[in-house]
Amino acid sequence: MTTAGRSVRLISWNTRGMNKAIKIGSKPYKELELIVKSKLLLKDIARLSPAEQTSSLESFHKVILFFAPKSVHFPFTTMAARAQLAGLHFNENSARAQATTQTGKHMWGVSFPKARRGEPVIKAVRVTPTFVYVQ
């Protein structure tokens, strides 16, 4: 792979003082270069979004559905007010800190999501949400 007229190694790592790299022009180098430069991979990479962005958006949609469920019909003005209230609630509580014990240690919880087929997942326990925006 060349960058601005110079040759660059694709993979290089240091293991206990030994420098290991794929040599330029070798068969593994050429195969890796085909994969890395493939048009499909480059198009997919351009469309990726950070995990934080996706989960934050999903969290916001969950809050909106809590305040204005789709299964209940609301007049437009009520729906707008509920959506605004959901926005206020999300903005205030989206960056809650991790809960701590009385001794100052972080608290953790275990969940068993369906997506992982019931395998346990450890999650940080957050402090309780606040409702200061109501006052």
C-alpha positions, 0 to 999 in steps of 0.5 A, a space after each residue: 500500500 502506498 501513501 503519498 509516494 512511500 511504501 507502508 506496511 499493512 500490519 506491524 506489531 511488536 511481540 516481546 521485542 520482536 518486530 513482526 510484519 507482513 512483507 510487502 509483495 508477499 502472498 499474504 500481503 497481496 491477499 490482505 491488500 485485496 480485502 482492504 481495498 475492495 470496493 464493497 468494504 470501502 462502501 460499507 466503512 463509509 456507512 458505518 456509524 459509531 456505536 454510541 450514536 446508534 444506542 443513544 438514538 435507540 434510547 431516545 426513541 424508547 423514551 419517546 415511546 414511553 411518553 407517547 406510546 403508538 398504541 394510544 391516540 393523542 390529539 396533535 397538541 397533546 402528542 407534541 407536548 409529550 414529545 417535548 416532555 420526552 426530549 426534556 427528560 432524555 436531555 436531563 437523564 441521558 448522561 447519568 453517572 454510575 451508581 456507587 455504594 456507600 464505600 464508593 465502589 461502582 455498582 454493577 448489574 447482570 441482565 440476560 438479553 434475548 439477543 445473546 440467547 440468555 447469556 449474562 451481560 454485566 452492565 453498570 447500574 446508573 443513578 436514579 433519573 431526576 425530574 428537575 425539568 418539571 419544576 
